[in-house]
């Protein structure tokens, strides 16, 4: 029997591994126990579709310890978010601002639940870490969105605002709905790193500069699926041949989807 403890080496991961070792020693069973915490070996966690650690794999079967939160708290958070949707739709005249209220309430409810959870101290640590990442990412995200609007332009209330990059360049590369424009959009999106939150303003700027609807969809499909750093990482897990096949399938399917969408919609 082989037991793998998956995790980044946190305190709970170490305690889980030690507890398993004690049980095995007391039972006198022949079990191979190994921790998967090295930065290169962590990619093996992807094979088990694990989204929370620590996780225990026994002979290929995943045993995951999920977060334990009182269901009453979760129900209160859901109720508060649902009420915020009702009040926002009735009290806020601008429909574009309505979704912001339930989003803020939902985030606040989740933060309160995890910060004041006494059953698991890692819930509080998770929220504090998430806030730390947000403080690091949000300024960079804001700079990226402003830069995309400055370079590519934008559209507000059906009014196109031109950017620094000439529209003729955009129209030549990804304008219309030709095979070249869709392939160029999908191929470029596959190798560029697109953050999830910056895709929308970037594509919006490209559309206002003359990008076709088909190439826009091809870019949105290929961008989140692939990036050059992503290819380098998964190559170590899947191998070169499988990565080439995966990249080719993404580019081809994104190109064909863009052609179909641009032709019929």
N, C-alpha and C positions, 0 to 999 in steps of 0.2 A: 504494500500500500504506500502511496506517495501523497503527501500533504503539502500544498503550497500556500503560504500566507502572502497575499498580495497587498501591497501598501507602500507608501513613500517613506517608511521608517518613523512614523509618528509614535507617540507614547502608547496609543491604543493598539497599534500594530505590534509593538514589542510585547505588550501585555498579552495579546492574543496568542502570539507565538510561544511565549513562556508557559501560558496555561495549557496549551496543547501538548507541549513537551512533558509537563508534569503528569497529565492524564495518561500519556503513552507510557511513561516510566512506571506509573503505578499499575497499569494494566499488563505490562511486560510484553507488549505487542511489538512486532517488527515493522516499524513505520519509518519511512524516510521523510523528514521534515526540512523544508527549505523556505527561507524568506526571499521574496522577489521585491527588492527595494532599490537595486542599482539603477541609475538613470537610464542605462541602455536596456536593462531587463524589464523595466516598467512597460515598455512597448508590448510585452507579452500579455499584459492585462487586456489589451484591445482584443485579443483572440477570444476572451471569455465574455466580452460585452459587459464588463464591470463598470458601473458608474459611481460606485461608492466603496470606500475602503475603510477599515481592513476587510478583505474578503478571503475566505478559505476555500481552496479547491481540493477536493478529495477524489483522487483517481479520475480527474477530468470533470467532476460535477461541482458546480459553484455553490458555495454556501455563503450568502451575503448577510451581514448584520446591518440592517437598515436603521435609520434614525428613529428613536422612540420619542414621540411627541404626543401629548394628551389630545385625544380627539375633540374634546370640548374646546380647546384653544383653536384648533384648526377650523372647527365649525363657526366659532365667533369671527375668525378672520375672513372666512368666506361670506358670512352674513354682512360684515362691515363693507366688504368690497361690493357686494350686490346692492346694498343700500346706497353706496356712493354712486353707482351707475344710475340709479333711479333719480337721485337728487340732482346729479350733474346734468342729466338730459332735460330736466325741467327748469333748472335755475340758470344754466349757462347758455346765453343766446348763440354764441359762436360754436357751431358743430365740430369744428376742427379742434377745439380745446376740451371737448367732453371726454375723450379717451384718457386724457392726462390725469383726471381725478381718480378713477378707479385704479390706474396704474400706480399712482403715488400711495393710495390707501392700501393696496395689496402689498407693496414693498414695505410700507410701515408696519402692517400687521405681521408679516413674516419676520421682520426684524425684532419686533416686540416679543413674539412667541419664542424665537431662538435665544434672545438675550436673557430672558427671564426663565428659561427652562432649567430646572434644577435636577432633572433626571440624567442629563448628559452635558458635561461641561464643554464638550467639543462643539456643541451647537452654538454656544456663545462665541467660542473661538472662530467658528466658521463665519459668523456674521461680522465680527471685527476684521477678519481677513478680507472678506468681500468688500467692506467699506474702504479698507486700505487699497485694494486693487482699483476700486472706483475712483478714488482720489488721484491715482496715478494715470488711469486711462482716460477719464473724462476731459481733462485739459488737452491731451493729445488728439482725442476725437474731435473736439471743437475746432482745433487748429486744422485738422484734416478736412472737415466739412467746409470751413471758410476757404481753404486753399482750393478745394474742388470747385466751389462756386466762383472764385476769382479767376481760375484758369479756364474752366469750361462754360461758365455762365449758368443761369438758372431761369426758372419760370415761376412767376407769382401772379395769381389771379389772371391766368391766360395772357400775361404780358411777358415776352421773352426778354431776358437781360443778357446781352452778349458778354462773353468772357475774353480773356487775353488770347487764347488759342484761336486762330482764324477758323471760321466755320467751314471754309473750303477744305481744310485738311480733314476735318471730321467727316464731311460728306464724301470725300474721296475714299476714305478707309472703310467706313461703316455706314455709309448712306445707302438708301434704297433697300432692296431685298435680294441682291444677287448672291450667288454661292460664295463668291470671294468675300463679300462684306460679312456674311454670317460666319464663315470659317475664320476670318481674321479676328472677329469679336470673340469667338469661342477659344481660339488658340491663344490670343492675348490674355483673356481672362483665366485660362488654365495655368499660365505661368506667373501671373501677377498675384500678389497677396492682397486680397480684399477683406477688410474687416466687415463683419456682418452689418454693423450699423452705418458704415460709410457707403455701402453699395447703392442705396437709394439716392442720396444726393449726387453721387458720381453719375449714375445712369440718367438722372433727371437733367443734369448739366449737359450730358452728351446728346440727349433727345432734343433739348432746346437749341443745340448747335448743329442739328441736321442728321443725327443718327436715326436709322430706320427702326421700326418696331421689332422686326425679326432679329436683327443683330443685337438689339437691347435684351431680348429674351435669351439669346444665345450667351451673352455675357453674364446675365444673372444666373444661368444654369451652370456654366463652367467655372465661374469665379469662386463660389462657395465650395465647390467640390474638390478643387485642386489649387495648388500653389507650388512654387518651386521648393520652399522649405518642406511642405507636406510630402512632395515626391522623394526628397532625400531621406526623410524619416521612414516612410513606409517601404522604401527600397531595402532597408536593413531587415525588415520583417518578412516581406513578401518575395523579395528577389527582383532582379532587373527585368526579366522577361514578363513577369506578372504586372509589374508597374507600367511597363511600356504598353501592355495590352489594356490596362485600366485607363491610362491617360488617353490612349487612342479611342477607346469606347466613349469616354466622356466628351472628347472634342467632336467626334463624329455625331453622337446623339444630340449634343447641344446645337451643332450646325443644322442638322435635319429638322430639329424642333423649331429653330428660328426661321428656317425656310417655310415650313408648314404654317407657322403662326403669321408670318408676314404676308403669305399668299392669301390665306383665307380669312384673316381677321384684320 
